[in-house]
Structure formats: C-alpha cells, structure tokens
Amino acid sequence: MHIRMSDFKMKNAIDFLLKYKVFIILNFLVFIAKIGYSYKKGFDGLTFEDWDIANNLVKYGEYAEFMNIGPTAYKLPVYPLFLSFFISFFDEHAKAAVIVVQHIIYFFIPFMFILISRIFNKEQIGILTGYLFIFSPSYFFYSNTLEITNIFIFIFLNFLYWFLIIWRKGYTFLRIIILGISTAILFLSQVVAVPISMLLIFCLLLFKKLNIRKLVILLSITGSLYAPWVVRNYLTFDKVIISKTPVWQNIHFGYFNEVQVFKSLQKIPYQRSSQIREMRMNIDEFTMEKIYEKEVKDIEKKDPYISLKKAFANALMLWYVPSRYFYDNSLTILLGRKIYVIILNLISFVCLLQLYKQKKWKLLLFSLLLFINFTVPYMIGQAAMTRFKLDFEWYQLFLVSYFLYCKLGGKKQDGSELSL
C-alpha cells in the first residue's frame, strides 16, 4: 500500500512537470537571469531598518536599530528575524544569501497563483497570472532589495490559499490550525494586511464556513502566536504596543521636500529632514513620535485642508510612481515602470467594470476592499517607495489575467466563470 501511494505521488509529480513544462522552464530561466543580474551587481542589495535590527540582534542579542538608543518596536519581527538567520550562518555573505533566497521565493510565487486558481477550477487564470508575474519588470528587480515585500507576497498568498481552501472545500481541524499559524505570521509581517485579513476571517463566520467555536479556535491559535510580540513590547517599554511604534513619523515623512511631488505640500525642507534623520539616531522612537506629532499639527494648523491634499497626492504616487521617479522620463523608467503601471491600472479598472457587469459581487467587493486596504494607510502617511504598490500589484496581474481569460473565451470552454 505504501509503495502504491508513493507511485501515485510520483505519477502526480511527473504529470505536474509535464503539464507545466514550458511554464517551469521559463520561470527557471528568469530565475537564472535574476541570479546573473545580482551577481553582476555584486549582490549589493539596498538595505533598510530591518537589516540594522537583524545585525544588532545577531551581534549583540538586542532587537534594536541603534544600539546607543536600545530596544525598538519600529519594525514587526518577521523580516528582521528572517534576515538574522542569514547573518548568523553566512556572515559577510549574508546579503548575497538573502538575495538568492528571495529569488527562490519569487520562483515559487507563480505556483501559488496556480494552486489558488485550481481551488476554483480555473488553472488558466493562475498560469496567466504566473506568466505576468514572471515577466514583470518591477518584480524582476525588486527581489534584489532587502525589504519585507519580498517575503510578504508569499506570506499573504499562503494566507489566502488556506482561507480559500476553507471557504470552498470546508474546514478540517488541520486547516484551521494552518490558517491560524498563517494569519499570525502575516500579522507579524505587515500591519497593513491586518484589516482585510481580519475581515476575511470574520466572513468565514458570516457566510457559515465556520461556526463560532471553530472561529474562536482559529483566533486563539493566531492570538497565542502573536502574543509574544505584544508581551515583549510591554516588558521592554512598559507600554502596550500592539503592532509597531511609527504613526506620526509616516505622516510627518509625507511632508518632506524629497518625498512630495507638489511644492505646496513640501513643508519640511531638506535641511530639516537631514536634522530629523540625525535625531533618529540619538533619540528614542517614543520621544521622536512626540516631535513628529507637534510638527505635523503645526503644519495642519496653518492649512486645515493640507492633509486631504496630501492624501490625494499620496494616492497618485502610490498608483503611479513615487517622487524619485515622478519627473524622470528616461527610457528605463518610462518603459519599465510608468507606461507599465498606467496600462496595468487601466486594464484593472476595465476588469472591475467587467465584474460589475457580470454581477460577480463577491469578487468585485474583495477587489475593491483589497485596493482600499492597501491605499488608505499610504494616503494618511506617505507613499515614497515603489514597494508599497508591489505589496498588492500582483493582484492587478490576476485581474488582467481574468480579463484575458474572459475575452479569450474561457467561459465558453468550460461553461463557468470564476466565483467565490
């Protein structure tokens, strides 16, 4: 019986390889190209606060960005812990190891699209999404940057996979456990994912996919895995910090001259922004938050509508390009990002209209909620980085694939459409 089961698994693996042969080959070739590009650049990935925290965690055993200040809750722990693993084992080659592993994660992300689409018996949509992801210029280059986005996409897709498995195929105790663990990891990765994820989880109860007892079990698993971060923060700072500390900082940063594209919103000149960066290295984040709050309120006192204006400016930069590329019309930026994003946004909008016409209310509502969820926080704070859009741009690739699927006769081929 064991031999037969092994033979069955082997046959499934072979069938999978044969079925997706071209897809796997092209994905692997892009993976090799990314490794080659990284090697040519000397694996010199751009780093941010997570890297400093991970370094200090390994070298001094302190979860701190600046050792002279002490412990921090500036960043959620998943990515710094991820980085610290490579720093511990690869030392001076840690950065190269992280970049290679991020490329590997990107290699597997397209297969997540296929697995999710198979839940709805729509493999073609998953394959199309995978191809678009593989050949996306933004995702090609961004896995060279040491930032949370590079593992967050996979973490979020994993959460969606297990959520949809329960939604479509029902729950088992094992599925509830895995979804609970996946949710905790997601929440400890990016706070921006929490609202829509919690809404989806409660939809399992609302649409009778789980009863109250099973929902309590799910939330208890998530809570028990998330709790150590809250307890650590309380024991360290004598404060209840549910997620992380930056609030006013992001709002404040949105008024920097180098962050805003419109002069009327450039309220913090370069000299002051340099001073602020210097202060951050010597003053704890709680004191800094008070400084940010005061300066933001002073700005908003002079112009009561400036936060609203900034919100629209931030939304523009999020859905187009951030300030560093806004006035850059070089061929690389035009073709690699600006035109690409405009086309992607237009097709996404057309697809939303198509969902409305087809009365695919659940999928339409999910799409709108996801976009709102990933847009509003950056409207309030700042949209200075491309990675904010990359956190959810993969979903636009899905919408484009759905659009192509419908236009190329997918409905006629199998007599059904994608539905939740």
N, C-alpha and C positions, 0 to 999 in steps of 0.2 A: 504493500500500500504506500509505504514511504517512497519507494522507487517510482511508482506511478505518479505520485504527487510531484516529485522532483522533475520527472519527464514533462508533466503538464506545465510546470513553471518555466522550464527550459523552452518548451514549444511556444508559450506566450511571449517570452523574451525575444525569441527568433522572429515570431510574427510581427512583433512591435518594431524590431530593427528593419525588417524588410518593408513594412508599411510606410515607415518614416525615413527611409534610406536617404533620399535627397535632402530632406529637412535636416537630418542629423549631420550629413556631410557638410552642408553649407554653414550650419551652426558651428561645426568644428573648425572650418576654415576661417570664419570670422574670429573665433576664439584664438586661433594661432596668429591671426593678423594683429589682434589686440596685444598678445604677448610680445610680438615683434615690435609694435609701436612703443610699448612700455620699456622694452629693452633698449631701444634706440634713445629714449628719453632718460635712460639711466635709472628707471623705476623711481623717479624723483616726484612722488605724489604730493600734491598740496595737502597740508595738514591744518587742523583747527584745534579748538579747545580739547576735544576728545583725546587727541594724541598726547597732549601735555598731561592730562589727568591719568591716562594709561601709563605713561612714563613714570610719573611720580608714584603711582600705585605699585609698580614693579620695583622701582629703585628704593623707595622709602616706606612702602606699605601704607601710604596715605592717599585717600581719594581726594586729591587736591589739584587745582590748576596751577596755583602759585604756592610754593612751599612756605614762603615768608608770611603768607596770609593764613594758611591752614586749610582744613577740610572745606569741601564745596558741595553744593547741590545744584550747581549751574547746569549740569547735563545729566540726563537719565542714564542709568548704568549699563544698558546692554552693549552699546558700541564701545565705550571705554574698556569694558571687560573683554570684549571681542579683540580689541587691539592689544590689550595687556597680555593675552595668550601668546601672540606672535612676538612681542617684545621679550617675553620671558624665555622663549625657546629659540629665537632666531637672532637676538641681539642686534648687531649692526645691519643684518639683512632683513630685519623685521618689516621694514616698509615694502620691500620687494615681495616678501611672502604674503603680506596683506593684499597687495595689488593682484597677485596671481590668484589668490583665493577669491577675491571679488570678481575676477574674470570668470572663474569657475562657477560662482553663484549665478552670474549673468548667463552662462551657458545653460543652466538648468531652469531659469525663469521661463523661457518659451515652452518647456514641457509642462509647467504649471498651468499655462493657458490651455493647453490641450486637455489636461486632466480635468480642469474646471468645465470646459466646454463639453466634455464627454458626459458629465452629470446630466446635461440637457440633451444628450444625443446630437450634438452639433459640433462634431470634431473639426469640420471645415473652418468654422469661425475661429477656433483655437489655433489651428495651423496658420491661418492668415494673420492672426494677431502675433503669433510667434515670428513669422517672417518679417512683419513690420518692425517688431522689436529688435530682431537680429540686425536689421539694416538701418536702424535709427542712428543718425549721426551723433545725436546728443548722448544716447546710452552707450555708444561705442567708446566715446572719450571719457565719460564721467566715471567709469569704474576705475580710472587711474587716480581719482581723488579719494582721500581718506575721509569720507563723510558717511553718516548714518544711512543716507538714501540707498547706498549700495547693498545694504543688507535688509533695509526696511521693506523694500518692494517684495522681496521673497517672503519676509515675515508676514506682511499684510495679505499676500496671496495665499499663504498657508492658512491664515485665519479664515479667509473667505472660502477656501476649499472645504474645510471641516464644517463651517457654518452651512454651506450649501448642501453638503452630504446629509446633514441632519434635516435641513429644510425639505429636500427632495426624497430622501430614502428612509427617513425616520431615525430615531435615536437608538443607540445602544449605550451601555454604561461606559464602554471603552471610548466611544465617540465623544461622549460628554467630557470625559477626562482629558482627551486630547484637545478638544476645543477650549476647555478651561485653561490648560497649560499654554496653548497658542495665544489666547487672549491676554494672559499675564505678560508673556514675552512681548507682545505687541504694545501693551500699555507702558512697559518699561523701556520701549524703544523711542516712541514718538507720541507726545501728548496730543498732537493734532489729530491722531487717529482715534482717540478715545470717544468723542461724541457719536460718530457714525457707528462705531463698533458696538457701543452700548445700546444704541437704538436698534441695531440688527438683532442683538441678543434678546432684547425685550419683544421684538417681533416674533421670535420663536414661541413666546407665550401667547402673544396677541392672536397669532394665526394657528394656535393649538398644535404647534410642532413639539412643544414641551409643556408639561404641566408645572404647577408652582413648585412641587417637591424637586423635580429634576432641574428646574431653573436655579433653585437655592443651592443644589449640589454644584452646579456649574459655576455660580458666582462664588461659592465658598472655596472652590479649587483656585479660581483666579485670585480671590482676595488673600488666601493663605500664601500664595507665591509672590504677590505684590507687597504684602505687609512688611517684609524685612526692610524694604527701602524706606518706608514711612517710619518704622521703628528706629532705623539707623539715623535718619534725619533728626528725629526727636531727641535721641540720646546724644547726638553730636551738637545740635544747635539749641536744644531746649525750646524748639518751636515745632509746630505741626506743619510739615511741608509735604503735601500730598504728592506733588509731581516734581517740579523744579523751581528755582528761585526767579529767573528772569521774567518780569512782567513789564514794568515801566521801562526797562532797558530797551526792549524791542520797539516800544512806541517812540522812545527818545531817539533811537538809532534811525528811525524813519524820517527824521528831520535833518540828518546830516547832508551837507552840500554834495558829498560824493555819492550819496545814496539816492537822492531825489533828482528827477529829470527836469522838474519845473522850478524856475527861480523863485517863484512866490512861496514855495514850500521848503526852500533851502534856508532853514532858520539857524542851523548850527554850523558856523564856518569851519574851515579846515584846521585853523589854529586851535579852536575849542575841541574839535573832535580828537586831535592829537593829545591834548591835555587829558581828555576823558580816558583815552587808551592807556595813558601813563598812570592815571589814578587807579585804574582797574588792577594794575599790577601791585598796588601797595595798600589798597583799601578793601575791606571785606564786602561781599556782594550785597549784604543787607543795608549797609551804610550807602553803598552806591545806588541802591534802589531808591532811597530817600532823595538823593541828589537828582536822579533821573526824573522822579515824580515832580519835584519842585520846578525843574527847568521846563518840563512838558506843560505843567499848569500855567507857568508864566507865558509861554508861547500861546497857549489856547485862550488865555485871558485877553490878550491883545486882538485875537481874531477868533471869535466863538465858533466860526464855521470851518476853521482850518483842518480840524481832524476829519471832517466829512470830505473836504477836498483831497486830503492826503489818502483817504480810503479809496477814492476813485483812481487816483494816480498809482497807488499800490496795486490795485486790481489790473490796471493797464500793464504795468511792468510784469506782474505775475503771468498774465496770459499772453504777453508778447515777449519782451526781453528786459532784463534789469538794466539799471542806469549805465553800467560799464559798457554795454553793447548798444545802447539806445541810439546813439549818434554815430556808431561805427558801421559804415556801409561798405566795408571791404568784402571781397567776393566770398571769403570763407564764412563770414558772419551772415551775409545775405542768403547764401545757398544752404549753409549748414544749420542755420537757426531761424532767421527772420521769415523767409519765404516758407520754409518747412512748417513753422508754427502757425502762420496765417492759414495755410492750406488745411492743416490739421484741425484748427479751430472751426473753419468754415464747414468742413465735412462733418465734424462733431455736431454742429448746430443743425445741419440738414438731417442728420440721423435722429436727433431729438425730435424734430418735426415729424419724421417718419414714424417714430414710436408713438407719437401723439395720434397720427392718422390711423395707425394700426390698432390703437387703443391698448397698447402694451403698458398699462398703467403702472404695474409694479416695477418693471424695468426702467420706465421713464422716471418714476419717483426716486428710485435708487440712484439713477444717473444724476439727477438734479441735486439730491441730498449730498452725494459724494462731492460734486463740484462746489457746492455751497460750503460743505465741511472743510474743504482744503483751500477755500478762497477767503472766507471771513476772517480767520485769525491773522492772515497776512495783510488784509485791508486795515485791521486795527493796528498791527505792529509795523512791519517793514517787509519789503519784497526785493531784497538786494541780491539774492542768489538764484541762479538757474535751478538749483537742486529743489527748491520749493515746488516748482512746476513738475519736475521729474518724479516727485513722490507720487503723482497721480496721472502723469501724461500717458502711462501705459494703458490706462482705461480709455483714453481717447483712441488709442490704436485698436482697442476692442470695438469701439463704436464704428470706426472706419471699416473694420472687418465685417461687422454686422451689416453695414450699409452695402458693401460689395457683395456679401452673401445673398442679400435680398435682390439686388439688381442683377446678379448673375444667375438667378433662377433657383436659388437654394430652396425656396418654398415649394416650387414645382417638383423638385427632385424627390423630396421626402414627405411632402404633403403637410408639413407642420412648420411652425416658427418657434423661435426661442421665447420661452415664457418662464416666469418664476412660479 
